[in-house]
Amino acid sequence: MHLVAVAVPRGGRGTDAAALLLEVVGIPVVRLTDSNMQVLEIPLRISCNLLTPTIEKSRASRKTQLISMLNHTTAEIHLDFHALLLDPRVAERAKTDVWCEKSDAETHDSLGHPRTLT
């Protein structure tokens, strides 16, 4: 006896989900072919979760989230910089900070090599 699986189309929406399963939808039947071979026919249908987004939809959603997050972060940084520019304490601290000086004093890294202030 040979085993043959026959998929019965469910109809309706397409099968664009990530995982497809075969679901038994009827009673298995043994049939004889023209050459007198016994074949077990099992009615099946494709079963998939139609609510699961496709890979393309997931990527598009993630891209939208990342772009929104980047825009939000950029806006927050601009607000913080603007607030720092208006704060007199920041200007006072900058006067004593070596990284804010524009002098020609040579600075060195931890190994003693000359370093250019950025």
Jmol script that loads the backbone (N, CA, C; Angstrom):
load data "model"
ATOM      1  N   MET A   1       0.854  -1.166   0.000  1.00  0.00           N
ATOM      2  CA  MET A   1       0.000   0.000   0.000  1.00  0.00           C
ATOM      3  C   MET A   1       0.901   1.231   0.000  1.00  0.00           C
ATOM      4  N   HIS A   2       0.523   2.271  -0.753  1.00  0.00           N
ATOM      5  CA  HIS A   2       1.255   3.535  -0.829  1.00  0.00           C
ATOM      6  C   HIS A   2       0.481   4.606  -0.092  1.00  0.00           C
ATOM      7  N   LEU A   3       1.190   5.542   0.478  1.00  0.00           N
ATOM      8  CA  LEU A   3       0.567   6.647   1.195  1.00  0.00           C
ATOM      9  C   LEU A   3       0.652   7.896   0.323  1.00  0.00           C
ATOM     10  N   VAL A   4      -0.492   8.492   0.042  1.00  0.00           N
ATOM     11  CA  VAL A   4      -0.553   9.702  -0.766  1.00  0.00           C
ATOM     12  C   VAL A   4      -1.313  10.746   0.025  1.00  0.00           C
ATOM     13  N   ALA A   5      -0.741  11.940   0.174  1.00  0.00           N
ATOM     14  CA  ALA A   5      -1.417  13.027   0.870  1.00  0.00           C
ATOM     15  C   ALA A   5      -1.995  13.969  -0.170  1.00  0.00           C
ATOM     16  N   VAL A   6      -3.272  14.260  -0.048  1.00  0.00           N
ATOM     17  CA  VAL A   6      -3.952  15.164  -0.967  1.00  0.00           C
ATOM     18  C   VAL A   6      -4.367  16.392  -0.179  1.00  0.00           C
ATOM     19  N   ALA A   7      -3.879  17.555  -0.590  1.00  0.00           N
ATOM     20  CA  ALA A   7      -4.232  18.795   0.095  1.00  0.00           C
ATOM     21  C   ALA A   7      -5.497  19.367  -0.519  1.00  0.00           C
ATOM     22  N   VAL A   8      -6.494  19.580   0.319  1.00  0.00           N
ATOM     23  CA  VAL A   8      -7.743  20.178  -0.123  1.00  0.00           C
ATOM     24  C   VAL A   8      -7.653  21.676   0.147  1.00  0.00           C
ATOM     25  N   PRO A   9      -7.746  22.529  -0.885  1.00  0.00           N
ATOM     26  CA  PRO A   9      -7.635  23.962  -0.633  1.00  0.00           C
ATOM     27  C   PRO A   9      -8.742  24.459   0.273  1.00  0.00           C
ATOM     28  N   ARG A  10      -8.370  25.305   1.221  1.00  0.00           N
ATOM     29  CA  ARG A  10      -9.334  25.833   2.168  1.00  0.00           C
ATOM     30  C   ARG A  10     -10.102  26.998   1.554  1.00  0.00           C
ATOM     31  N   GLY A  11      -9.488  27.685   0.629  1.00  0.00           N
ATOM     32  CA  GLY A  11     -10.140  28.841   0.021  1.00  0.00           C
ATOM     33  C   GLY A  11      -9.960  30.066   0.886  1.00  0.00           C
ATOM     34  N   GLY A  12     -10.395  31.203   0.413  1.00  0.00           N
ATOM     35  CA  GLY A  12     -10.294  32.427   1.195  1.00  0.00           C
ATOM     36  C   GLY A  12      -8.925  33.048   1.044  1.00  0.00           C
ATOM     37  N   ARG A  13      -8.358  33.466   2.161  1.00  0.00           N
ATOM     38  CA  ARG A  13      -7.104  34.213   2.152  1.00  0.00           C
ATOM     39  C   ARG A  13      -5.915  33.347   1.761  1.00  0.00           C
ATOM     40  N   GLY A  14      -4.850  34.002   1.316  1.00  0.00           N
ATOM     41  CA  GLY A  14      -3.653  33.308   0.882  1.00  0.00           C
ATOM     42  C   GLY A  14      -2.864  32.745   2.043  1.00  0.00           C
ATOM     43  N   THR A  15      -1.833  32.005   1.720  1.00  0.00           N
ATOM     44  CA  THR A  15      -1.014  31.367   2.742  1.00  0.00           C
ATOM     45  C   THR A  15       0.323  32.089   2.813  1.00  0.00           C
ATOM     46  N   ASP A  16       0.314  33.319   3.313  1.00  0.00           N
ATOM     47  CA  ASP A  16       1.539  34.091   3.386  1.00  0.00           C
ATOM     48  C   ASP A  16       2.149  34.077   4.782  1.00  0.00           C
ATOM     49  N   ALA A  17       1.688  33.205   5.650  1.00  0.00           N
ATOM     50  CA  ALA A  17       2.228  33.142   7.013  1.00  0.00           C
ATOM     51  C   ALA A  17       3.552  32.390   7.005  1.00  0.00           C
ATOM     52  N   ALA A  18       4.290  32.527   8.080  1.00  0.00           N
ATOM     53  CA  ALA A  18       5.617  31.938   8.152  1.00  0.00           C
ATOM     54  C   ALA A  18       5.564  30.419   8.313  1.00  0.00           C
ATOM     55  N   ALA A  19       4.629  29.893   9.084  1.00  0.00           N
ATOM     56  CA  ALA A  19       4.573  28.460   9.341  1.00  0.00           C
ATOM     57  C   ALA A  19       3.291  27.870   8.752  1.00  0.00           C
ATOM     58  N   LEU A  20       3.452  26.820   7.950  1.00  0.00           N
ATOM     59  CA  LEU A  20       2.309  26.133   7.361  1.00  0.00           C
ATOM     60  C   LEU A  20       2.268  24.714   7.915  1.00  0.00           C
ATOM     61  N   LEU A  21       1.093  24.264   8.270  1.00  0.00           N
ATOM     62  CA  LEU A  21       0.905  22.913   8.771  1.00  0.00           C
ATOM     63  C   LEU A  21      -0.167  22.232   7.941  1.00  0.00           C
ATOM     64  N   LEU A  22      -0.125  20.926   7.887  1.00  0.00           N
ATOM     65  CA  LEU A  22      -1.179  20.168   7.225  1.00  0.00           C
ATOM     66  C   LEU A  22      -2.136  19.655   8.291  1.00  0.00           C
ATOM     67  N   GLU A  23      -3.406  19.878   8.056  1.00  0.00           N
ATOM     68  CA  GLU A  23      -4.448  19.501   9.011  1.00  0.00           C
ATOM     69  C   GLU A  23      -5.373  18.478   8.340  1.00  0.00           C
ATOM     70  N   VAL A  24      -5.625  17.380   9.039  1.00  0.00           N
ATOM     71  CA  VAL A  24      -6.532  16.345   8.518  1.00  0.00           C
ATOM     72  C   VAL A  24      -7.961  16.869   8.613  1.00  0.00           C
ATOM     73  N   VAL A  25      -8.706  16.805   7.495  1.00  0.00           N
ATOM     74  CA  VAL A  25     -10.062  17.353   7.470  1.00  0.00           C
ATOM     75  C   VAL A  25     -11.128  16.303   7.153  1.00  0.00           C
ATOM     76  N   GLY A  26     -10.705  15.096   6.958  1.00  0.00           N
ATOM     77  CA  GLY A  26     -11.692  14.064   6.628  1.00  0.00           C
ATOM     78  C   GLY A  26     -11.198  12.686   7.032  1.00  0.00           C
ATOM     79  N   ILE A  27     -12.011  11.702   6.730  1.00  0.00           N
ATOM     80  CA  ILE A  27     -11.708  10.314   7.084  1.00  0.00           C
ATOM     81  C   ILE A  27     -10.820   9.707   5.995  1.00  0.00           C
ATOM     82  N   PRO A  28      -9.713   9.043   6.405  1.00  0.00           N
ATOM     83  CA  PRO A  28      -8.870   8.383   5.407  1.00  0.00           C
ATOM     84  C   PRO A  28      -9.641   7.283   4.672  1.00  0.00           C
ATOM     85  N   VAL A  29      -9.383   7.158   3.381  1.00  0.00           N
ATOM     86  CA  VAL A  29     -10.079   6.178   2.548  1.00  0.00           C
ATOM     87  C   VAL A  29      -9.035   5.401   1.742  1.00  0.00           C
ATOM     88  N   VAL A  30      -9.201   4.071   1.675  1.00  0.00           N
ATOM     89  CA  VAL A  30      -8.327   3.254   0.841  1.00  0.00           C
ATOM     90  C   VAL A  30      -8.983   3.130  -0.522  1.00  0.00           C
ATOM     91  N   ARG A  31      -8.250   3.476  -1.576  1.00  0.00           N
ATOM     92  CA  ARG A  31      -8.781   3.421  -2.943  1.00  0.00           C
ATOM     93  C   ARG A  31      -7.891   2.510  -3.784  1.00  0.00           C
ATOM     94  N   LEU A  32      -8.485   1.956  -4.808  1.00  0.00           N
ATOM     95  CA  LEU A  32      -7.757   1.142  -5.778  1.00  0.00           C
ATOM     96  C   LEU A  32      -7.479   1.989  -7.010  1.00  0.00           C
ATOM     97  N   THR A  33      -6.258   1.924  -7.490  1.00  0.00           N
ATOM     98  CA  THR A  33      -5.907   2.653  -8.702  1.00  0.00           C
ATOM     99  C   THR A  33      -6.226   1.791  -9.914  1.00  0.00           C
ATOM    100  N   ASP A  34      -6.006   2.331 -11.120  1.00  0.00           N
ATOM    101  CA  ASP A  34      -6.259   1.570 -12.354  1.00  0.00           C
ATOM    102  C   ASP A  34      -5.371   0.343 -12.452  1.00  0.00           C
ATOM    103  N   SER A  35      -4.202   0.397 -11.797  1.00  0.00           N
ATOM    104  CA  SER A  35      -3.292  -0.755 -11.842  1.00  0.00           C
ATOM    105  C   SER A  35      -3.461  -1.657 -10.621  1.00  0.00           C
ATOM    106  N   ASN A  36      -4.634  -1.576  -9.967  1.00  0.00           N
ATOM    107  CA  ASN A  36      -4.984  -2.400  -8.797  1.00  0.00           C
ATOM    108  C   ASN A  36      -4.027  -2.229  -7.622  1.00  0.00           C
ATOM    109  N   MET A  37      -3.514  -1.028  -7.430  1.00  0.00           N
ATOM    110  CA  MET A  37      -2.704  -0.741  -6.246  1.00  0.00           C
ATOM    111  C   MET A  37      -3.595  -0.076  -5.216  1.00  0.00           C
ATOM    112  N   GLN A  38      -3.382  -0.415  -3.961  1.00  0.00           N
ATOM    113  CA  GLN A  38      -4.128   0.229  -2.890  1.00  0.00           C
ATOM    114  C   GLN A  38      -3.413   1.520  -2.494  1.00  0.00           C
ATOM    115  N   VAL A  39      -4.190   2.593  -2.397  1.00  0.00           N
ATOM    116  CA  VAL A  39      -3.654   3.896  -2.027  1.00  0.00           C
ATOM    117  C   VAL A  39      -4.492   4.434  -0.877  1.00  0.00           C
ATOM    118  N   LEU A  40      -3.842   4.888   0.172  1.00  0.00           N
ATOM    119  CA  LEU A  40      -4.542   5.495   1.288  1.00  0.00           C
ATOM    120  C   LEU A  40      -4.654   6.992   1.011  1.00  0.00           C
ATOM    121  N   GLU A  41      -5.851   7.474   0.884  1.00  0.00           N
ATOM    122  CA  GLU A  41      -6.109   8.884   0.598  1.00  0.00           C
ATOM    123  C   GLU A  41      -6.564   9.564   1.884  1.00  0.00           C
ATOM    124  N   ILE A  42      -5.804  10.582   2.300  1.00  0.00           N
ATOM    125  CA  ILE A  42      -6.126  11.317   3.518  1.00  0.00           C
ATOM    126  C   ILE A  42      -6.411  12.762   3.121  1.00  0.00           C
ATOM    127  N   PRO A  43      -7.655  13.231   3.298  1.00  0.00           N
ATOM    128  CA  PRO A  43      -7.960  14.621   2.960  1.00  0.00           C
ATOM    129  C   PRO A  43      -7.289  15.582   3.945  1.00  0.00           C
ATOM    130  N   LEU A  44      -6.503  16.505   3.434  1.00  0.00           N
ATOM    131  CA  LEU A  44      -5.769  17.473   4.240  1.00  0.00           C
ATOM    132  C   LEU A  44      -6.056  18.878   3.737  1.00  0.00           C
ATOM    133  N   ARG A  45      -5.755  19.842   4.580  1.00  0.00           N
ATOM    134  CA  ARG A  45      -5.768  21.236   4.148  1.00  0.00           C
ATOM    135  C   ARG A  45      -4.596  21.948   4.800  1.00  0.00           C
ATOM    136  N   ILE A  46      -4.189  23.007   4.175  1.00  0.00           N
ATOM    137  CA  ILE A  46      -3.105  23.797   4.739  1.00  0.00           C
ATOM    138  C   ILE A  46      -3.675  24.618   5.882  1.00  0.00           C
ATOM    139  N   SER A  47      -3.042  24.520   7.024  1.00  0.00           N
ATOM    140  CA  SER A  47      -3.478  25.268   8.194  1.00  0.00           C
ATOM    141  C   SER A  47      -2.370  26.236   8.573  1.00  0.00           C
ATOM    142  N   CYS A  48      -2.704  27.502   8.617  1.00  0.00           N
ATOM    143  CA  CYS A  48      -1.711  28.495   8.997  1.00  0.00           C
ATOM    144  C   CYS A  48      -2.378  29.585   9.821  1.00  0.00           C
ATOM    145  N   ASN A  49      -1.572  30.245  10.635  1.00  0.00           N
ATOM    146  CA  ASN A  49      -2.062  31.352  11.435  1.00  0.00           C
ATOM    147  C   ASN A  49      -2.056  32.594  10.556  1.00  0.00           C
ATOM    148  N   LEU A  50      -3.219  33.046  10.141  1.00  0.00           N
ATOM    149  CA  LEU A  50      -3.307  34.180   9.229  1.00  0.00           C
ATOM    150  C   LEU A  50      -3.074  35.515   9.932  1.00  0.00           C
ATOM    151  N   LEU A  51      -3.025  35.506  11.275  1.00  0.00           N
ATOM    152  CA  LEU A  51      -2.792  36.741  12.010  1.00  0.00           C
ATOM    153  C   LEU A  51      -1.311  37.023  12.216  1.00  0.00           C
ATOM    154  N   THR A  52      -0.457  36.026  11.986  1.00  0.00           N
ATOM    155  CA  THR A  52       0.971  36.218  12.128  1.00  0.00           C
ATOM    156  C   THR A  52       1.480  37.060  10.962  1.00  0.00           C
ATOM    157  N   PRO A  53       2.204  38.157  11.258  1.00  0.00           N
ATOM    158  CA  PRO A  53       2.689  38.992  10.153  1.00  0.00           C
ATOM    159  C   PRO A  53       3.777  38.287   9.352  1.00  0.00           C
ATOM    160  N   THR A  54       3.877  38.647   8.094  1.00  0.00           N
ATOM    161  CA  THR A  54       4.918  38.088   7.240  1.00  0.00           C
ATOM    162  C   THR A  54       6.260  38.709   7.625  1.00  0.00           C
ATOM    163  N   ILE A  55       7.327  38.149   7.100  1.00  0.00           N
ATOM    164  CA  ILE A  55       8.656  38.676   7.383  1.00  0.00           C
ATOM    165  C   ILE A  55       8.759  40.112   6.879  1.00  0.00           C
ATOM    166  N   GLU A  56       8.181  40.384   5.711  1.00  0.00           N
ATOM    167  CA  GLU A  56       8.235  41.733   5.145  1.00  0.00           C
ATOM    168  C   GLU A  56       7.503  42.729   6.045  1.00  0.00           C
ATOM    169  N   LYS A  57       6.343  42.333   6.565  1.00  0.00           N
ATOM    170  CA  LYS A  57       5.591  43.213   7.460  1.00  0.00           C
ATOM    171  C   LYS A  57       6.348  43.440   8.759  1.00  0.00           C
ATOM    172  N   SER A  58       6.991  42.401   9.283  1.00  0.00           N
ATOM    173  CA  SER A  58       7.766  42.529  10.516  1.00  0.00           C
ATOM    174  C   SER A  58       8.951  43.461  10.314  1.00  0.00           C
ATOM    175  N   ARG A  59       9.635  43.318   9.173  1.00  0.00           N
ATOM    176  CA  ARG A  59      10.777  44.197   8.883  1.00  0.00           C
ATOM    177  C   ARG A  59      10.322  45.646   8.718  1.00  0.00           C
ATOM    178  N   ALA A  60       9.220  45.859   8.018  1.00  0.00           N
ATOM    179  CA  ALA A  60       8.716  47.225   7.821  1.00  0.00           C
ATOM    180  C   ALA A  60       8.321  47.851   9.157  1.00  0.00           C
ATOM    181  N   SER A  61       7.682  47.068  10.015  1.00  0.00           N
ATOM    182  CA  SER A  61       7.288  47.564  11.328  1.00  0.00           C
ATOM    183  C   SER A  61       8.514  47.916  12.162  1.00  0.00           C
ATOM    184  N   ARG A  62       9.527  47.053  12.142  1.00  0.00           N
ATOM    185  CA  ARG A  62      10.746  47.311  12.904  1.00  0.00           C
ATOM    186  C   ARG A  62      11.461  48.554  12.368  1.00  0.00           C
ATOM    187  N   LYS A  63      11.479  48.712  11.033  1.00  0.00           N
ATOM    188  CA  LYS A  63      12.113  49.890  10.442  1.00  0.00           C
ATOM    189  C   LYS A  63      11.401  51.159  10.902  1.00  0.00           C
ATOM    190  N   THR A  64      10.070  51.135  10.905  1.00  0.00           N
ATOM    191  CA  THR A  64       9.292  52.290  11.361  1.00  0.00           C
ATOM    192  C   THR A  64       9.598  52.599  12.826  1.00  0.00           C
ATOM    193  N   GLN A  65       9.691  51.570  13.656  1.00  0.00           N
ATOM    194  CA  GLN A  65      10.006  51.767  15.070  1.00  0.00           C
ATOM    195  C   GLN A  65      11.385  52.394  15.253  1.00  0.00           C
ATOM    196  N   LEU A  66      12.378  51.897  14.507  1.00  0.00           N
ATOM    197  CA  LEU A  66      13.730  52.414  14.645  1.00  0.00           C
ATOM    198  C   LEU A  66      13.835  53.861  14.168  1.00  0.00           C
ATOM    199  N   ILE A  67      13.174  54.188  13.067  1.00  0.00           N
ATOM    200  CA  ILE A  67      13.201  55.564  12.564  1.00  0.00           C
ATOM    201  C   ILE A  67      12.523  56.497  13.559  1.00  0.00           C
ATOM    202  N   SER A  68      11.406  56.072  14.124  1.00  0.00           N
ATOM    203  CA  SER A  68      10.719  56.892  15.126  1.00  0.00           C
ATOM    204  C   SER A  68      11.592  57.090  16.361  1.00  0.00           C
ATOM    205  N   MET A  69      12.251  56.017  16.796  1.00  0.00           N
ATOM    206  CA  MET A  69      13.119  56.100  17.957  1.00  0.00           C
ATOM    207  C   MET A  69      14.285  57.054  17.691  1.00  0.00           C
ATOM    208  N   LEU A  70      14.864  56.982  16.489  1.00  0.00           N
ATOM    209  CA  LEU A  70      15.966  57.868  16.131  1.00  0.00           C
ATOM    210  C   LEU A  70      15.503  59.327  16.100  1.00  0.00           C
ATOM    211  N   ASN A  71      14.343  59.592  15.503  1.00  0.00           N
ATOM    212  CA  ASN A  71      13.810  60.959  15.459  1.00  0.00           C
ATOM    213  C   ASN A  71      13.539  61.488  16.866  1.00  0.00           C
ATOM    214  N   HIS A  72      12.967  60.655  17.716  1.00  0.00           N
ATOM    215  CA  HIS A  72      12.667  61.059  19.086  1.00  0.00           C
ATOM    216  C   HIS A  72      13.958  61.359  19.860  1.00  0.00           C
ATOM    217  N   THR A  73      14.955  60.482  19.713  1.00  0.00           N
ATOM    218  CA  THR A  73      16.225  60.679  20.406  1.00  0.00           C
ATOM    219  C   THR A  73      16.916  61.955  19.934  1.00  0.00           C
ATOM    220  N   THR A  74      16.903  62.199  18.628  1.00  0.00           N
ATOM    221  CA  THR A  74      17.504  63.420  18.088  1.00  0.00           C
ATOM    222  C   THR A  74      16.813  64.655  18.651  1.00  0.00           C
ATOM    223  N   ALA A  75      15.503  64.633  18.724  1.00  0.00           N
ATOM    224  CA  ALA A  75      14.762  65.769  19.278  1.00  0.00           C
ATOM    225  C   ALA A  75      15.109  65.981  20.754  1.00  0.00           C
ATOM    226  N   GLU A  76      15.237  64.904  21.514  1.00  0.00           N
ATOM    227  CA  GLU A  76      15.611  65.009  22.928  1.00  0.00           C
ATOM    228  C   GLU A  76      17.010  65.604  23.090  1.00  0.00           C
ATOM    229  N   ILE A  77      17.938  65.174  22.243  1.00  0.00           N
ATOM    230  CA  ILE A  77      19.310  65.696  22.325  1.00  0.00           C
ATOM    231  C   ILE A  77      19.320  67.189  22.024  1.00  0.00           C
ATOM    232  N   HIS A  78      18.587  67.615  20.999  1.00  0.00           N
ATOM    233  CA  HIS A  78      18.526  69.045  20.667  1.00  0.00           C
ATOM    234  C   HIS A  78      17.933  69.849  21.833  1.00  0.00           C
ATOM    235  N   LEU A  79      16.903  69.315  22.459  1.00  0.00           N
ATOM    236  CA  LEU A  79      16.326  70.010  23.616  1.00  0.00           C
ATOM    237  C   LEU A  79      17.329  70.113  24.762  1.00  0.00           C
ATOM    238  N   ASP A  80      18.054  69.026  25.018  1.00  0.00           N
ATOM    239  CA  ASP A  80      19.045  69.032  26.108  1.00  0.00           C
ATOM    240  C   ASP A  80      20.177  70.006  25.808  1.00  0.00           C
ATOM    241  N   PHE A  81      20.670  70.031  24.565  1.00  0.00           N
ATOM    242  CA  PHE A  81      21.737  70.962  24.206  1.00  0.00           C
ATOM    243  C   PHE A  81      21.285  72.410  24.347  1.00  0.00           C
ATOM    244  N   HIS A  82      20.062  72.659  23.941  1.00  0.00           N
ATOM    245  CA  HIS A  82      19.538  74.021  24.062  1.00  0.00           C
ATOM    246  C   HIS A  82      19.476  74.434  25.539  1.00  0.00           C
ATOM    247  N   ALA A  83      19.039  73.518  26.390  1.00  0.00           N
ATOM    248  CA  ALA A  83      18.970  73.811  27.822  1.00  0.00           C
ATOM    249  C   ALA A  83      20.370  74.027  28.403  1.00  0.00           C
ATOM    250  N   LEU A  84      21.355  73.258  27.940  1.00  0.00           N
ATOM    251  CA  LEU A  84      22.729  73.416  28.435  1.00  0.00           C
ATOM    252  C   LEU A  84      23.332  74.751  28.001  1.00  0.00           C
ATOM    253  N   LEU A  85      23.001  75.172  26.789  1.00  0.00           N
ATOM    254  CA  LEU A  85      23.524  76.460  26.312  1.00  0.00           C
ATOM    255  C   LEU A  85      23.022  77.623  27.162  1.00  0.00           C
ATOM    256  N   LEU A  86      21.827  77.495  27.693  1.00  0.00           N
ATOM    257  CA  LEU A  86      21.236  78.573  28.487  1.00  0.00           C
ATOM    258  C   LEU A  86      21.628  78.517  29.965  1.00  0.00           C
ATOM    259  N   ASP A  87      22.240  77.424  30.404  1.00  0.00           N
ATOM    260  CA  ASP A  87      22.590  77.242  31.807  1.00  0.00           C
ATOM    261  C   ASP A  87      23.934  77.906  32.103  1.00  0.00           C
ATOM    262  N   PRO A  88      23.991  78.893  33.007  1.00  0.00           N
ATOM    263  CA  PRO A  88      25.257  79.581  33.303  1.00  0.00           C
ATOM    264  C   PRO A  88      26.280  78.670  33.993  1.00  0.00           C
ATOM    265  N   ARG A  89      25.842  77.640  34.691  1.00  0.00           N
ATOM    266  CA  ARG A  89      26.768  76.719  35.354  1.00  0.00           C
ATOM    267  C   ARG A  89      27.626  75.970  34.333  1.00  0.00           C
ATOM    268  N   VAL A  90      27.051  75.694  33.174  1.00  0.00           N
ATOM    269  CA  VAL A  90      27.788  74.970  32.130  1.00  0.00           C
ATOM    270  C   VAL A  90      28.915  75.846  31.601  1.00  0.00           C
ATOM    271  N   ALA A  91      28.639  77.132  31.394  1.00  0.00           N
ATOM    272  CA  ALA A  91      29.670  78.053  30.903  1.00  0.00           C
ATOM    273  C   ALA A  91      30.805  78.183  31.920  1.00  0.00           C
ATOM    274  N   GLU A  92      30.484  78.230  33.222  1.00  0.00           N
ATOM    275  CA  GLU A  92      31.513  78.328  34.259  1.00  0.00           C
ATOM    276  C   GLU A  92      32.382  77.083  34.291  1.00  0.00           C
ATOM    277  N   ARG A  93      31.768  75.927  34.171  1.00  0.00           N
ATOM    278  CA  ARG A  93      32.534  74.681  34.189  1.00  0.00           C
ATOM    279  C   ARG A  93      33.418  74.564  32.961  1.00  0.00           C
ATOM    280  N   ALA A  94      32.937  75.048  31.818  1.00  0.00           N
ATOM    281  CA  ALA A  94      33.712  74.966  30.585  1.00  0.00           C
ATOM    282  C   ALA A  94      35.002  75.776  30.682  1.00  0.00           C
ATOM    283  N   LYS A  95      35.014  76.817  31.487  1.00  0.00           N
ATOM    284  CA  LYS A  95      36.218  77.639  31.627  1.00  0.00           C
ATOM    285  C   LYS A  95      37.356  76.864  32.280  1.00  0.00           C
ATOM    286  N   THR A  96      37.036  75.894  33.144  1.00  0.00           N
ATOM    287  CA  THR A  96      38.070  75.115  33.834  1.00  0.00           C
ATOM    288  C   THR A  96      38.299  73.743  33.198  1.00  0.00           C
ATOM    289  N   ASP A  97      37.543  73.393  32.209  1.00  0.00           N
ATOM    290  CA  ASP A  97      37.654  72.064  31.580  1.00  0.00           C
ATOM    291  C   ASP A  97      38.677  72.114  30.456  1.00  0.00           C
ATOM    292  N   VAL A  98      39.683  71.211  30.509  1.00  0.00           N
ATOM    293  CA  VAL A  98      40.740  71.203  29.512  1.00  0.00           C
ATOM    294  C   VAL A  98      40.191  70.930  28.110  1.00  0.00           C
ATOM    295  N   TRP A  99      39.109  70.173  27.995  1.00  0.00           N
ATOM    296  CA  TRP A  99      38.556  69.824  26.688  1.00  0.00           C
ATOM    297  C   TRP A  99      37.798  70.999  26.060  1.00  0.00           C
ATOM    298  N   CYS A 100      37.481  72.003  26.849  1.00  0.00           N
ATOM    299  CA  CYS A 100      36.789  73.174  26.322  1.00  0.00           C
ATOM    300  C   CYS A 100      37.738  74.334  26.041  1.00  0.00           C
ATOM    301  N   GLU A 101      38.998  74.194  26.452  1.00  0.00           N
ATOM    302  CA  GLU A 101      39.972  75.253  26.211  1.00  0.00           C
ATOM    303  C   GLU A 101      40.397  75.261  24.753  1.00  0.00           C
ATOM    304  N   LYS A 102      40.692  76.433  24.250  1.00  0.00           N
ATOM    305  CA  LYS A 102      41.169  76.549  22.885  1.00  0.00           C
ATOM    306  C   LYS A 102      42.639  76.975  22.892  1.00  0.00           C
ATOM    307  N   SER A 103      43.334  76.683  23.987  1.00  0.00           N
ATOM    308  CA  SER A 103      44.732  77.091  24.107  1.00  0.00           C
ATOM    309  C   SER A 103      45.627  76.171  23.291  1.00  0.00           C
ATOM    310  N   ASP A 104      46.875  76.564  23.175  1.00  0.00           N
ATOM    311  CA  ASP A 104      47.843  75.761  22.436  1.00  0.00           C
ATOM    312  C   ASP A 104      48.550  74.757  23.334  1.00  0.00           C
ATOM    313  N   ALA A 105      48.062  74.561  24.545  1.00  0.00           N
ATOM    314  CA  ALA A 105      48.681  73.608  25.464  1.00  0.00           C
ATOM    315  C   ALA A 105      48.586  72.199  24.891  1.00  0.00           C
ATOM    316  N   GLU A 106      49.700  71.492  24.962  1.00  0.00           N
ATOM    317  CA  GLU A 106      49.734  70.147  24.396  1.00  0.00           C
ATOM    318  C   GLU A 106      49.243  69.147  25.441  1.00  0.00           C
ATOM    319  N   THR A 107      48.325  68.312  25.056  1.00  0.00           N
ATOM    320  CA  THR A 107      47.804  67.289  25.957  1.00  0.00           C
ATOM    321  C   THR A 107      48.334  65.936  25.507  1.00  0.00           C
ATOM    322  N   HIS A 108      48.367  65.007  26.462  1.00  0.00           N
ATOM    323  CA  HIS A 108      48.884  63.671  26.175  1.00  0.00           C
ATOM    324  C   HIS A 108      47.852  62.628  26.575  1.00  0.00           C
ATOM    325  N   ASP A 109      47.906  61.498  25.870  1.00  0.00           N
ATOM    326  CA  ASP A 109      47.026  60.385  26.241  1.00  0.00           C
ATOM    327  C   ASP A 109      47.664  59.605  27.371  1.00  0.00           C
ATOM    328  N   SER A 110      47.090  58.464  27.741  1.00  0.00           N
ATOM    329  CA  SER A 110      47.572  57.702  28.883  1.00  0.00           C
ATOM    330  C   SER A 110      48.963  57.104  28.656  1.00  0.00           C
ATOM    331  N   LEU A 111      49.396  57.005  27.398  1.00  0.00           N
ATOM    332  CA  LEU A 111      50.728  56.481  27.102  1.00  0.00           C
ATOM    333  C   LEU A 111      51.751  57.583  26.924  1.00  0.00           C
ATOM    334  N   GLY A 112      51.319  58.833  27.056  1.00  0.00           N
ATOM    335  CA  GLY A 112      52.237  59.952  26.933  1.00  0.00           C
ATOM    336  C   GLY A 112      52.380  60.500  25.528  1.00  0.00           C
ATOM    337  N   HIS A 113      51.612  59.998  24.580  1.00  0.00           N
ATOM    338  CA  HIS A 113      51.665  60.492  23.210  1.00  0.00           C
ATOM    339  C   HIS A 113      50.890  61.806  23.102  1.00  0.00           C
ATOM    340  N   PRO A 114      51.350  62.718  22.274  1.00  0.00           N
ATOM    341  CA  PRO A 114      50.613  63.967  22.095  1.00  0.00           C
ATOM    342  C   PRO A 114      49.220  63.695  21.535  1.00  0.00           C
ATOM    343  N   ARG A 115      48.258  64.454  22.009  1.00  0.00           N
ATOM    344  CA  ARG A 115      46.868  64.247  21.572  1.00  0.00           C
ATOM    345  C   ARG A 115      46.252  65.596  21.229  1.00  0.00           C
ATOM    346  N   THR A 116      45.525  65.616  20.115  1.00  0.00           N
ATOM    347  CA  THR A 116      44.850  66.834  19.688  1.00  0.00           C
ATOM    348  C   THR A 116      43.471  66.879  20.320  1.00  0.00           C
ATOM    349  N   LEU A 117      43.156  67.993  20.920  1.00  0.00           N
ATOM    350  CA  LEU A 117      41.831  68.133  21.529  1.00  0.00           C
ATOM    351  C   LEU A 117      40.782  68.219  20.437  1.00  0.00           C
ATOM    352  N   THR A 118      39.668  67.587  20.662  1.00  0.00           N
ATOM    353  CA  THR A 118      38.579  67.623  19.670  1.00  0.00           C
ATOM    354  C   THR A 118      37.421  68.425  20.183  1.00  0.00           C
TER     355      THR A 118
END
end "model"
wireframe off; spacefill off
backbone 0.3
color backbone group
